[in-house]
Amino acid sequence: MIIVEVKPGDNIEKALKKFKRKFEKTGIVKELRSRQAFEKPSVRNRKKMMKAVYVQQLRTAEE
């Protein structure tokens, strides 16, 4: 459970911003999206490998 301390006289927008920041840090949304559809480990590994190849190509292109 996320708790945001609000001081008397604090702005609602400021408190909402604090809440959103804490919510992002927990990674709940990211986990929910990943759990919506099951991904086989082989597919996950393939995606990871493709991303690594892509990043390496970008780095070599920079040099």
CHARMM internal coordinates of N, CA and C (Angstrom, degrees):
IC EDIT
DIST 1 N 1 CA 1.4357
DIST 1 CA 1 C 1.5242
ANGL 1 N 1 CA 1 C 108.91
DIST 1 C 2 N 1.3064
ANGL 1 CA 1 C 2 N 115.77
DIHE 1 N 1 CA 1 C 2 N 133.22
DIST 2 N 2 CA 1.4535
ANGL 1 C 2 N 2 CA 121.24
DIHE 1 CA 1 C 2 N 2 CA -177.85
DIST 2 CA 2 C 1.5248
ANGL 2 N 2 CA 2 C 109.21
DIHE 1 C 2 N 2 CA 2 C -94.11
DIST 2 C 3 N 1.3280
ANGL 2 CA 2 C 3 N 115.30
DIHE 2 N 2 CA 2 C 3 N 126.79
DIST 3 N 3 CA 1.4574
ANGL 2 C 3 N 3 CA 120.81
DIHE 2 CA 2 C 3 N 3 CA 179.93
DIST 3 CA 3 C 1.5240
ANGL 3 N 3 CA 3 C 108.48
DIHE 2 C 3 N 3 CA 3 C -117.96
DIST 3 C 4 N 1.3249
ANGL 3 CA 3 C 4 N 115.41
DIHE 3 N 3 CA 3 C 4 N 129.82
DIST 4 N 4 CA 1.4573
ANGL 3 C 4 N 4 CA 121.33
DIHE 3 CA 3 C 4 N 4 CA 178.43
DIST 4 CA 4 C 1.5199
ANGL 4 N 4 CA 4 C 108.38
DIHE 3 C 4 N 4 CA 4 C -118.82
DIST 4 C 5 N 1.3257
ANGL 4 CA 4 C 5 N 114.84
DIHE 4 N 4 CA 4 C 5 N 120.10
DIST 5 N 5 CA 1.4633
ANGL 4 C 5 N 5 CA 120.22
DIHE 4 CA 4 C 5 N 5 CA 178.56
DIST 5 CA 5 C 1.5287
ANGL 5 N 5 CA 5 C 108.77
DIHE 4 C 5 N 5 CA 5 C -76.80
DIST 5 C 6 N 1.3311
ANGL 5 CA 5 C 6 N 116.70
DIHE 5 N 5 CA 5 C 6 N 126.29
DIST 6 N 6 CA 1.4598
ANGL 5 C 6 N 6 CA 121.73
DIHE 5 CA 5 C 6 N 6 CA 178.49
DIST 6 CA 6 C 1.5191
ANGL 6 N 6 CA 6 C 107.71
DIHE 5 C 6 N 6 CA 6 C -117.37
DIST 6 C 7 N 1.3346
ANGL 6 CA 6 C 7 N 115.05
DIHE 6 N 6 CA 6 C 7 N 121.63
DIST 7 N 7 CA 1.4593
ANGL 6 C 7 N 7 CA 120.47
DIHE 6 CA 6 C 7 N 7 CA 178.91
DIST 7 CA 7 C 1.5244
ANGL 7 N 7 CA 7 C 109.37
DIHE 6 C 7 N 7 CA 7 C -80.30
DIST 7 C 8 N 1.3166
ANGL 7 CA 7 C 8 N 116.71
DIHE 7 N 7 CA 7 C 8 N 151.86
DIST 8 N 8 CA 1.4686
ANGL 7 C 8 N 8 CA 118.55
DIHE 7 CA 7 C 8 N 8 CA 177.75
DIST 8 CA 8 C 1.5319
ANGL 8 N 8 CA 8 C 110.46
DIHE 7 C 8 N 8 CA 8 C -60.26
DIST 8 C 9 N 1.3098
ANGL 8 CA 8 C 9 N 115.63
DIHE 8 N 8 CA 8 C 9 N 132.47
DIST 9 N 9 CA 1.4596
ANGL 8 C 9 N 9 CA 120.19
DIHE 8 CA 8 C 9 N 9 CA -179.78
DIST 9 CA 9 C 1.5198
ANGL 9 N 9 CA 9 C 113.24
DIHE 8 C 9 N 9 CA 9 C 87.25
DIST 9 C 10 N 1.3395
ANGL 9 CA 9 C 10 N 117.44
DIHE 9 N 9 CA 9 C 10 N -0.60
DIST 10 N 10 CA 1.4680
ANGL 9 C 10 N 10 CA 120.76
DIHE 9 CA 9 C 10 N 10 CA 177.34
DIST 10 CA 10 C 1.5209
ANGL 10 N 10 CA 10 C 110.23
DIHE 9 C 10 N 10 CA 10 C -73.38
DIST 10 C 11 N 1.2863
ANGL 10 CA 10 C 11 N 115.16
DIHE 10 N 10 CA 10 C 11 N 151.51
DIST 11 N 11 CA 1.4484
ANGL 10 C 11 N 11 CA 122.07
DIHE 10 CA 10 C 11 N 11 CA -179.33
DIST 11 CA 11 C 1.5300
ANGL 11 N 11 CA 11 C 110.33
DIHE 10 C 11 N 11 CA 11 C -76.00
DIST 11 C 12 N 1.3176
ANGL 11 CA 11 C 12 N 117.46
DIHE 11 N 11 CA 11 C 12 N 141.75
DIST 12 N 12 CA 1.4707
ANGL 11 C 12 N 12 CA 121.96
DIHE 11 CA 11 C 12 N 12 CA 178.86
DIST 12 CA 12 C 1.5277
ANGL 12 N 12 CA 12 C 110.16
DIHE 11 C 12 N 12 CA 12 C -64.64
DIST 12 C 13 N 1.3317
ANGL 12 CA 12 C 13 N 117.09
DIHE 12 N 12 CA 12 C 13 N -40.06
DIST 13 N 13 CA 1.4646
ANGL 12 C 13 N 13 CA 120.61
DIHE 12 CA 12 C 13 N 13 CA -179.52
DIST 13 CA 13 C 1.5228
ANGL 13 N 13 CA 13 C 111.38
DIHE 12 C 13 N 13 CA 13 C -61.47
DIST 13 C 14 N 1.3317
ANGL 13 CA 13 C 14 N 115.74
DIHE 13 N 13 CA 13 C 14 N -37.86
DIST 14 N 14 CA 1.4596
ANGL 13 C 14 N 14 CA 120.81
DIHE 13 CA 13 C 14 N 14 CA 179.34
DIST 14 CA 14 C 1.5380
ANGL 14 N 14 CA 14 C 110.42
DIHE 13 C 14 N 14 CA 14 C -65.09
DIST 14 C 15 N 1.3276
ANGL 14 CA 14 C 15 N 116.09
DIHE 14 N 14 CA 14 C 15 N -42.72
DIST 15 N 15 CA 1.4651
ANGL 14 C 15 N 15 CA 120.87
DIHE 14 CA 14 C 15 N 15 CA 179.02
DIST 15 CA 15 C 1.5249
ANGL 15 N 15 CA 15 C 110.64
DIHE 14 C 15 N 15 CA 15 C -66.02
DIST 15 C 16 N 1.3226
ANGL 15 CA 15 C 16 N 116.24
DIHE 15 N 15 CA 15 C 16 N -38.94
DIST 16 N 16 CA 1.4574
ANGL 15 C 16 N 16 CA 120.14
DIHE 15 CA 15 C 16 N 16 CA 179.02
DIST 16 CA 16 C 1.5294
ANGL 16 N 16 CA 16 C 110.68
DIHE 15 C 16 N 16 CA 16 C -65.39
DIST 16 C 17 N 1.3293
ANGL 16 CA 16 C 17 N 116.73
DIHE 16 N 16 CA 16 C 17 N -38.15
DIST 17 N 17 CA 1.4540
ANGL 16 C 17 N 17 CA 121.59
DIHE 16 CA 16 C 17 N 17 CA 177.98
DIST 17 CA 17 C 1.5242
ANGL 17 N 17 CA 17 C 110.56
DIHE 16 C 17 N 17 CA 17 C -63.18
DIST 17 C 18 N 1.3597
ANGL 17 CA 17 C 18 N 116.18
DIHE 17 N 17 CA 17 C 18 N -42.20
DIST 18 N 18 CA 1.4651
ANGL 17 C 18 N 18 CA 121.27
DIHE 17 CA 17 C 18 N 18 CA 177.76
DIST 18 CA 18 C 1.5294
ANGL 18 N 18 CA 18 C 110.18
DIHE 17 C 18 N 18 CA 18 C -61.21
DIST 18 C 19 N 1.3369
ANGL 18 CA 18 C 19 N 115.78
DIHE 18 N 18 CA 18 C 19 N -43.79
DIST 19 N 19 CA 1.4617
ANGL 18 C 19 N 19 CA 120.73
DIHE 18 CA 18 C 19 N 19 CA 179.97
DIST 19 CA 19 C 1.5189
ANGL 19 N 19 CA 19 C 110.67
DIHE 18 C 19 N 19 CA 19 C -61.34
DIST 19 C 20 N 1.3243
ANGL 19 CA 19 C 20 N 116.83
DIHE 19 N 19 CA 19 C 20 N -46.88
DIST 20 N 20 CA 1.4614
ANGL 19 C 20 N 20 CA 120.98
DIHE 19 CA 19 C 20 N 20 CA -179.24
DIST 20 CA 20 C 1.5231
ANGL 20 N 20 CA 20 C 111.63
DIHE 19 C 20 N 20 CA 20 C -61.39
DIST 20 C 21 N 1.3286
ANGL 20 CA 20 C 21 N 116.30
DIHE 20 N 20 CA 20 C 21 N -40.67
DIST 21 N 21 CA 1.4609
ANGL 20 C 21 N 21 CA 121.09
DIHE 20 CA 20 C 21 N 21 CA 179.68
DIST 21 CA 21 C 1.5244
ANGL 21 N 21 CA 21 C 110.65
DIHE 20 C 21 N 21 CA 21 C -63.45
DIST 21 C 22 N 1.3409
ANGL 21 CA 21 C 22 N 116.66
DIHE 21 N 21 CA 21 C 22 N -44.93
DIST 22 N 22 CA 1.4602
ANGL 21 C 22 N 22 CA 120.65
DIHE 21 CA 21 C 22 N 22 CA 178.80
DIST 22 CA 22 C 1.5302
ANGL 22 N 22 CA 22 C 110.63
DIHE 21 C 22 N 22 CA 22 C -64.65
DIST 22 C 23 N 1.3262
ANGL 22 CA 22 C 23 N 116.13
DIHE 22 N 22 CA 22 C 23 N -39.37
DIST 23 N 23 CA 1.4616
ANGL 22 C 23 N 23 CA 121.42
DIHE 22 CA 22 C 23 N 23 CA -179.56
DIST 23 CA 23 C 1.5273
ANGL 23 N 23 CA 23 C 110.29
DIHE 22 C 23 N 23 CA 23 C -64.12
DIST 23 C 24 N 1.3329
ANGL 23 CA 23 C 24 N 117.64
DIHE 23 N 23 CA 23 C 24 N -41.18
DIST 24 N 24 CA 1.4651
ANGL 23 C 24 N 24 CA 121.74
DIHE 23 CA 23 C 24 N 24 CA 178.58
DIST 24 CA 24 C 1.5215
ANGL 24 N 24 CA 24 C 110.68
DIHE 23 C 24 N 24 CA 24 C -63.34
DIST 24 C 25 N 1.3346
ANGL 24 CA 24 C 25 N 117.07
DIHE 24 N 24 CA 24 C 25 N -40.53
DIST 25 N 25 CA 1.4585
ANGL 24 C 25 N 25 CA 121.45
DIHE 24 CA 24 C 25 N 25 CA -177.46
DIST 25 CA 25 C 1.5228
ANGL 25 N 25 CA 25 C 112.27
DIHE 24 C 25 N 25 CA 25 C -64.96
DIST 25 C 26 N 1.3365
ANGL 25 CA 25 C 26 N 117.36
DIHE 25 N 25 CA 25 C 26 N -30.21
DIST 26 N 26 CA 1.4581
ANGL 25 C 26 N 26 CA 119.44
DIHE 25 CA 25 C 26 N 26 CA -178.61
DIST 26 CA 26 C 1.5248
ANGL 26 N 26 CA 26 C 111.88
DIHE 25 C 26 N 26 CA 26 C -70.79
DIST 26 C 27 N 1.3325
ANGL 26 CA 26 C 27 N 118.24
DIHE 26 N 26 CA 26 C 27 N -27.30
DIST 27 N 27 CA 1.4581
ANGL 26 C 27 N 27 CA 121.79
DIHE 26 CA 26 C 27 N 27 CA 177.70
DIST 27 CA 27 C 1.5143
ANGL 27 N 27 CA 27 C 113.47
DIHE 26 C 27 N 27 CA 27 C 79.03
DIST 27 C 28 N 1.3104
ANGL 27 CA 27 C 28 N 117.64
DIHE 27 N 27 CA 27 C 28 N 21.96
DIST 28 N 28 CA 1.4601
ANGL 27 C 28 N 28 CA 121.90
DIHE 27 CA 27 C 28 N 28 CA -177.43
DIST 28 CA 28 C 1.5254
ANGL 28 N 28 CA 28 C 111.08
DIHE 27 C 28 N 28 CA 28 C -65.26
DIST 28 C 29 N 1.3163
ANGL 28 CA 28 C 29 N 116.77
DIHE 28 N 28 CA 28 C 29 N -45.10
DIST 29 N 29 CA 1.4657
ANGL 28 C 29 N 29 CA 120.85
DIHE 28 CA 28 C 29 N 29 CA -177.25
DIST 29 CA 29 C 1.5243
ANGL 29 N 29 CA 29 C 110.67
DIHE 28 C 29 N 29 CA 29 C -63.47
DIST 29 C 30 N 1.3357
ANGL 29 CA 29 C 30 N 115.30
DIHE 29 N 29 CA 29 C 30 N -42.57
DIST 30 N 30 CA 1.4736
ANGL 29 C 30 N 30 CA 120.31
DIHE 29 CA 29 C 30 N 30 CA 179.67
DIST 30 CA 30 C 1.5324
ANGL 30 N 30 CA 30 C 110.60
DIHE 29 C 30 N 30 CA 30 C -61.04
DIST 30 C 31 N 1.3107
ANGL 30 CA 30 C 31 N 116.02
DIHE 30 N 30 CA 30 C 31 N -42.99
DIST 31 N 31 CA 1.4618
ANGL 30 C 31 N 31 CA 120.73
DIHE 30 CA 30 C 31 N 31 CA -179.72
DIST 31 CA 31 C 1.5255
ANGL 31 N 31 CA 31 C 111.32
DIHE 30 C 31 N 31 CA 31 C -66.84
DIST 31 C 32 N 1.3221
ANGL 31 CA 31 C 32 N 116.86
DIHE 31 N 31 CA 31 C 32 N -40.97
DIST 32 N 32 CA 1.4614
ANGL 31 C 32 N 32 CA 120.45
DIHE 31 CA 31 C 32 N 32 CA 178.77
DIST 32 CA 32 C 1.5221
ANGL 32 N 32 CA 32 C 111.39
DIHE 31 C 32 N 32 CA 32 C -60.58
DIST 32 C 33 N 1.3216
ANGL 32 CA 32 C 33 N 116.32
DIHE 32 N 32 CA 32 C 33 N -43.80
DIST 33 N 33 CA 1.4600
ANGL 32 C 33 N 33 CA 120.16
DIHE 32 CA 32 C 33 N 33 CA -180.00
DIST 33 CA 33 C 1.5154
ANGL 33 N 33 CA 33 C 111.35
DIHE 32 C 33 N 33 CA 33 C -64.79
DIST 33 C 34 N 1.3177
ANGL 33 CA 33 C 34 N 116.95
DIHE 33 N 33 CA 33 C 34 N -37.88
DIST 34 N 34 CA 1.4660
ANGL 33 C 34 N 34 CA 119.80
DIHE 33 CA 33 C 34 N 34 CA -179.62
DIST 34 CA 34 C 1.5281
ANGL 34 N 34 CA 34 C 111.32
DIHE 33 C 34 N 34 CA 34 C -71.05
DIST 34 C 35 N 1.3284
ANGL 34 CA 34 C 35 N 117.28
DIHE 34 N 34 CA 34 C 35 N -27.71
DIST 35 N 35 CA 1.4662
ANGL 34 C 35 N 35 CA 120.87
DIHE 34 CA 34 C 35 N 35 CA -178.68
DIST 35 CA 35 C 1.5289
ANGL 35 N 35 CA 35 C 113.15
DIHE 34 C 35 N 35 CA 35 C -85.52
DIST 35 C 36 N 1.3275
ANGL 35 CA 35 C 36 N 117.91
DIHE 35 N 35 CA 35 C 36 N -10.85
DIST 36 N 36 CA 1.4545
ANGL 35 C 36 N 36 CA 120.15
DIHE 35 CA 35 C 36 N 36 CA -177.63
DIST 36 CA 36 C 1.5248
ANGL 36 N 36 CA 36 C 111.87
DIHE 35 C 36 N 36 CA 36 C -63.44
DIST 36 C 37 N 1.3233
ANGL 36 CA 36 C 37 N 116.33
DIHE 36 N 36 CA 36 C 37 N -37.13
DIST 37 N 37 CA 1.4618
ANGL 36 C 37 N 37 CA 119.99
DIHE 36 CA 36 C 37 N 37 CA 179.54
DIST 37 CA 37 C 1.5211
ANGL 37 N 37 CA 37 C 107.79
DIHE 36 C 37 N 37 CA 37 C -132.93
DIST 37 C 38 N 1.3262
ANGL 37 CA 37 C 38 N 115.98
DIHE 37 N 37 CA 37 C 38 N 131.13
DIST 38 N 38 CA 1.4585
ANGL 37 C 38 N 38 CA 119.92
DIHE 37 CA 37 C 38 N 38 CA -179.62
DIST 38 CA 38 C 1.5169
ANGL 38 N 38 CA 38 C 109.68
DIHE 37 C 38 N 38 CA 38 C -70.37
DIST 38 C 39 N 1.3273
ANGL 38 CA 38 C 39 N 115.74
DIHE 38 N 38 CA 38 C 39 N 137.83
DIST 39 N 39 CA 1.4545
ANGL 38 C 39 N 39 CA 121.51
DIHE 38 CA 38 C 39 N 39 CA 178.83
DIST 39 CA 39 C 1.5216
ANGL 39 N 39 CA 39 C 107.74
DIHE 38 C 39 N 39 CA 39 C -121.29
DIST 39 C 40 N 1.3328
ANGL 39 CA 39 C 40 N 115.83
DIHE 39 N 39 CA 39 C 40 N 125.12
DIST 40 N 40 CA 1.4533
ANGL 39 C 40 N 40 CA 119.71
DIHE 39 CA 39 C 40 N 40 CA -179.57
DIST 40 CA 40 C 1.5255
ANGL 40 N 40 CA 40 C 110.07
DIHE 39 C 40 N 40 CA 40 C -63.95
DIST 40 C 41 N 1.3342
ANGL 40 CA 40 C 41 N 116.90
DIHE 40 N 40 CA 40 C 41 N 146.85
DIST 41 N 41 CA 1.4701
ANGL 40 C 41 N 41 CA 119.68
DIHE 40 CA 40 C 41 N 41 CA 179.64
DIST 41 CA 41 C 1.5254
ANGL 41 N 41 CA 41 C 112.96
DIHE 40 C 41 N 41 CA 41 C -57.71
DIST 41 C 42 N 1.3275
ANGL 41 CA 41 C 42 N 117.41
DIHE 41 N 41 CA 41 C 42 N -35.09
DIST 42 N 42 CA 1.4638
ANGL 41 C 42 N 42 CA 119.37
DIHE 41 CA 41 C 42 N 42 CA 179.75
DIST 42 CA 42 C 1.5264
ANGL 42 N 42 CA 42 C 111.15
DIHE 41 C 42 N 42 CA 42 C -65.92
DIST 42 C 43 N 1.3284
ANGL 42 CA 42 C 43 N 116.77
DIHE 42 N 42 CA 42 C 43 N -37.41
DIST 43 N 43 CA 1.4702
ANGL 42 C 43 N 43 CA 120.91
DIHE 42 CA 42 C 43 N 43 CA 178.28
DIST 43 CA 43 C 1.5270
ANGL 43 N 43 CA 43 C 109.49
DIHE 42 C 43 N 43 CA 43 C -69.16
DIST 43 C 44 N 1.3236
ANGL 43 CA 43 C 44 N 115.96
DIHE 43 N 43 CA 43 C 44 N -40.30
DIST 44 N 44 CA 1.4660
ANGL 43 C 44 N 44 CA 120.31
DIHE 43 CA 43 C 44 N 44 CA 178.98
DIST 44 CA 44 C 1.5303
ANGL 44 N 44 CA 44 C 110.39
DIHE 43 C 44 N 44 CA 44 C -61.67
DIST 44 C 45 N 1.3501
ANGL 44 CA 44 C 45 N 115.80
DIHE 44 N 44 CA 44 C 45 N -44.38
DIST 45 N 45 CA 1.4633
ANGL 44 C 45 N 45 CA 119.82
DIHE 44 CA 44 C 45 N 45 CA 179.34
DIST 45 CA 45 C 1.5214
ANGL 45 N 45 CA 45 C 111.20
DIHE 44 C 45 N 45 CA 45 C -64.73
DIST 45 C 46 N 1.3150
ANGL 45 CA 45 C 46 N 116.90
DIHE 45 N 45 CA 45 C 46 N -38.78
DIST 46 N 46 CA 1.4624
ANGL 45 C 46 N 46 CA 120.70
DIHE 45 CA 45 C 46 N 46 CA 179.45
DIST 46 CA 46 C 1.5292
ANGL 46 N 46 CA 46 C 110.72
DIHE 45 C 46 N 46 CA 46 C -63.49
DIST 46 C 47 N 1.3361
ANGL 46 CA 46 C 47 N 116.63
DIHE 46 N 46 CA 46 C 47 N -43.36
DIST 47 N 47 CA 1.4609
ANGL 46 C 47 N 47 CA 120.57
DIHE 46 CA 46 C 47 N 47 CA 178.42
DIST 47 CA 47 C 1.5240
ANGL 47 N 47 CA 47 C 110.88
DIHE 46 C 47 N 47 CA 47 C -62.60
DIST 47 C 48 N 1.3435
ANGL 47 CA 47 C 48 N 115.72
DIHE 47 N 47 CA 47 C 48 N -41.60
DIST 48 N 48 CA 1.4537
ANGL 47 C 48 N 48 CA 120.49
DIHE 47 CA 47 C 48 N 48 CA 179.56
DIST 48 CA 48 C 1.5302
ANGL 48 N 48 CA 48 C 110.63
DIHE 47 C 48 N 48 CA 48 C -62.12
DIST 48 C 49 N 1.3370
ANGL 48 CA 48 C 49 N 116.02
DIHE 48 N 48 CA 48 C 49 N -41.59
DIST 49 N 49 CA 1.4578
ANGL 48 C 49 N 49 CA 121.29
DIHE 48 CA 48 C 49 N 49 CA 179.73
DIST 49 CA 49 C 1.5288
ANGL 49 N 49 CA 49 C 110.71
DIHE 48 C 49 N 49 CA 49 C -65.99
DIST 49 C 50 N 1.3269
ANGL 49 CA 49 C 50 N 116.85
DIHE 49 N 49 CA 49 C 50 N -42.84
DIST 50 N 50 CA 1.4623
ANGL 49 C 50 N 50 CA 120.78
DIHE 49 CA 49 C 50 N 50 CA -179.82
DIST 50 CA 50 C 1.5336
ANGL 50 N 50 CA 50 C 110.37
DIHE 49 C 50 N 50 CA 50 C -63.88
DIST 50 C 51 N 1.3152
ANGL 50 CA 50 C 51 N 116.96
DIHE 50 N 50 CA 50 C 51 N -38.40
DIST 51 N 51 CA 1.4577
ANGL 50 C 51 N 51 CA 120.78
DIHE 50 CA 50 C 51 N 51 CA 178.52
DIST 51 CA 51 C 1.5247
ANGL 51 N 51 CA 51 C 110.36
DIHE 50 C 51 N 51 CA 51 C -65.35
DIST 51 C 52 N 1.3404
ANGL 51 CA 51 C 52 N 116.51
DIHE 51 N 51 CA 51 C 52 N -41.76
DIST 52 N 52 CA 1.4609
ANGL 51 C 52 N 52 CA 120.63
DIHE 51 CA 51 C 52 N 52 CA 179.56
DIST 52 CA 52 C 1.5264
ANGL 52 N 52 CA 52 C 110.60
DIHE 51 C 52 N 52 CA 52 C -63.83
DIST 52 C 53 N 1.3246
ANGL 52 CA 52 C 53 N 117.41
DIHE 52 N 52 CA 52 C 53 N -40.42
DIST 53 N 53 CA 1.4678
ANGL 52 C 53 N 53 CA 121.46
DIHE 52 CA 52 C 53 N 53 CA 178.33
DIST 53 CA 53 C 1.5200
ANGL 53 N 53 CA 53 C 109.69
DIHE 52 C 53 N 53 CA 53 C -63.87
DIST 53 C 54 N 1.3244
ANGL 53 CA 53 C 54 N 116.65
DIHE 53 N 53 CA 53 C 54 N -43.76
DIST 54 N 54 CA 1.4629
ANGL 53 C 54 N 54 CA 121.94
DIHE 53 CA 53 C 54 N 54 CA -179.44
DIST 54 CA 54 C 1.5294
ANGL 54 N 54 CA 54 C 111.18
DIHE 53 C 54 N 54 CA 54 C -61.33
DIST 54 C 55 N 1.3333
ANGL 54 CA 54 C 55 N 116.49
DIHE 54 N 54 CA 54 C 55 N -45.87
DIST 55 N 55 CA 1.4598
ANGL 54 C 55 N 55 CA 121.13
DIHE 54 CA 54 C 55 N 55 CA -179.61
DIST 55 CA 55 C 1.5285
ANGL 55 N 55 CA 55 C 110.16
DIHE 54 C 55 N 55 CA 55 C -64.23
DIST 55 C 56 N 1.3230
ANGL 55 CA 55 C 56 N 116.20
DIHE 55 N 55 CA 55 C 56 N -40.37
DIST 56 N 56 CA 1.4687
ANGL 55 C 56 N 56 CA 119.86
DIHE 55 CA 55 C 56 N 56 CA 179.70
DIST 56 CA 56 C 1.5266
ANGL 56 N 56 CA 56 C 111.12
DIHE 55 C 56 N 56 CA 56 C -64.91
DIST 56 C 57 N 1.3281
ANGL 56 CA 56 C 57 N 116.81
DIHE 56 N 56 CA 56 C 57 N -38.74
DIST 57 N 57 CA 1.4684
ANGL 56 C 57 N 57 CA 120.56
DIHE 56 CA 56 C 57 N 57 CA 177.61
DIST 57 CA 57 C 1.5243
ANGL 57 N 57 CA 57 C 110.28
DIHE 56 C 57 N 57 CA 57 C -64.77
DIST 57 C 58 N 1.3091
ANGL 57 CA 57 C 58 N 117.86
DIHE 57 N 57 CA 57 C 58 N -40.24
DIST 58 N 58 CA 1.4612
ANGL 57 C 58 N 58 CA 121.08
DIHE 57 CA 57 C 58 N 58 CA 177.54
DIST 58 CA 58 C 1.5221
ANGL 58 N 58 CA 58 C 111.44
DIHE 57 C 58 N 58 CA 58 C -62.18
DIST 58 C 59 N 1.3175
ANGL 58 CA 58 C 59 N 116.20
DIHE 58 N 58 CA 58 C 59 N -42.27
DIST 59 N 59 CA 1.4667
ANGL 58 C 59 N 59 CA 120.41
DIHE 58 CA 58 C 59 N 59 CA -179.12
DIST 59 CA 59 C 1.5167
ANGL 59 N 59 CA 59 C 111.17
DIHE 58 C 59 N 59 CA 59 C -66.93
DIST 59 C 60 N 1.3298
ANGL 59 CA 59 C 60 N 117.68
DIHE 59 N 59 CA 59 C 60 N -39.64
DIST 60 N 60 CA 1.4684
ANGL 59 C 60 N 60 CA 119.60
DIHE 59 CA 59 C 60 N 60 CA 179.55
DIST 60 CA 60 C 1.5281
ANGL 60 N 60 CA 60 C 110.48
DIHE 59 C 60 N 60 CA 60 C -70.87
DIST 60 C 61 N 1.3211
ANGL 60 CA 60 C 61 N 117.68
DIHE 60 N 60 CA 60 C 61 N -30.57
DIST 61 N 61 CA 1.4627
ANGL 60 C 61 N 61 CA 121.15
DIHE 60 CA 60 C 61 N 61 CA 178.39
DIST 61 CA 61 C 1.5274
ANGL 61 N 61 CA 61 C 110.16
DIHE 60 C 61 N 61 CA 61 C -70.58
DIST 61 C 62 N 1.3348
ANGL 61 CA 61 C 62 N 117.51
DIHE 61 N 61 CA 61 C 62 N -31.04
DIST 62 N 62 CA 1.4641
ANGL 61 C 62 N 62 CA 121.50
DIHE 61 CA 61 C 62 N 62 CA 178.47
DIST 62 CA 62 C 1.5218
ANGL 62 N 62 CA 62 C 111.33
DIHE 61 C 62 N 62 CA 62 C -65.12
DIST 62 C 63 N 1.3161
ANGL 62 CA 62 C 63 N 116.61
DIHE 62 N 62 CA 62 C 63 N -37.88
DIST 63 N 63 CA 1.4688
ANGL 62 C 63 N 63 CA 122.05
DIHE 62 CA 62 C 63 N 63 CA -176.22
DIST 63 CA 63 C 1.4833
ANGL 63 N 63 CA 63 C 108.49
DIHE 62 C 63 N 63 CA 63 C -76.08
END
COOR INIT
IC SEED 1 N 1 CA 1 C
IC BUILD
